[in-house]
């Protein structure tokens, strides 16, 4: 069994790029789903707002999904670490 990656490294990756934290903890399909929905909802909110909105307002949907993916990646990395420690005693 491989040693799990440090949860703080996973957290940093998740902040830098949507889905990267999940890919680092070997849950690539989940990370790719998050990345897809960041792009999808970012595009949907971009298309449904007017040009006088701020950048954050125009991409709020994608940023929201990204914000949800960050603690999810950290929590999953932390659970892997705790599970391994419990198995090793």
C-alpha positions in Angstrom: 0.0 0.0 0.0 1.4 3.4 -1.0 1.7 6.2 1.5 -1.0 8.7 1.0 0.0 12.2 -0.1 0.0 14.9 2.5 -3.5 16.5 2.8 -2.0 20.0 2.8 -0.4 19.3 -0.5 -3.7 18.1 -1.8 -5.3 21.3 -0.5 -2.8 23.5 -2.3 -3.3 21.6 -5.6 -7.1 21.9 -5.2 -6.8 25.6 -4.7 -4.5 26.0 -7.8 -6.5 24.0 -10.2 -10.0 22.4 -10.1 -9.8 18.7 -9.8 -6.0 18.5 -9.3 -6.3 17.6 -5.6 -8.6 14.7 -6.5 -6.2 13.5 -9.2 -3.3 13.6 -6.7 -5.2 11.3 -4.3 -5.8 8.9 -7.2 -9.5 9.8 -7.7 -9.1 11.1 -11.2 -12.7 10.5 -12.3 -14.0 12.6 -9.4 -11.5 15.3 -10.2 -12.4 15.4 -13.8 -16.1 15.6 -13.0 -15.4 18.6 -10.7 -13.3 20.2 -13.5 -16.1 19.6 -16.0 -18.7 21.2 -13.8 -16.5 24.1 -13.0 -16.2 24.8 -16.8 -19.9 24.1 -17.4 -21.3 26.3 -14.7 -18.7 29.0 -15.3 -19.8 29.1 -19.0 -23.5 29.0 -18.1 -23.2 32.0 -15.7 -21.0 33.8 -18.2 -23.6 33.4 -20.9 -26.6 34.3 -18.6 -25.1 37.6 -17.2 -24.6 41.0 -18.8 -21.2 42.5 -19.6 -21.5 45.1 -16.8 -21.1 42.3 -14.2 -17.7 41.7 -12.5 -15.4 38.8 -13.4 -16.5 37.0 -10.3 -20.2 37.7 -11.0 -19.9 36.4 -14.6 -18.2 33.2 -13.5 -19.9 32.6 -10.1 -21.3 29.2 -11.0 -17.9 27.7 -11.8 -16.2 29.4 -8.9 -18.9 28.0 -6.6 -18.3 24.4 -7.8 -14.5 25.0 -7.5 -15.0 26.2 -3.9 -16.9 23.0 -3.1 -14.2 20.8 -4.6 -11.4 22.2 -2.4 -12.6 21.0 1.0 -13.8 17.7 -0.6 -10.3 16.9 -1.9 -8.8 17.8 1.5 -11.3 15.8 3.4 -10.8 12.7 1.2 -7.0 13.0 1.5 -7.3 13.3 5.3 -9.6 10.3 5.5 -7.0 8.3 3.5 -4.3 9.3 5.9 -6.3 8.5 9.0 -7.4 5.1 7.5 -3.8 4.1 6.8 -2.7 5.1 10.3 -5.5 3.0 11.8 -4.5 0.0 9.7 -0.9 0.3 10.7 -1.7 0.6 14.3 
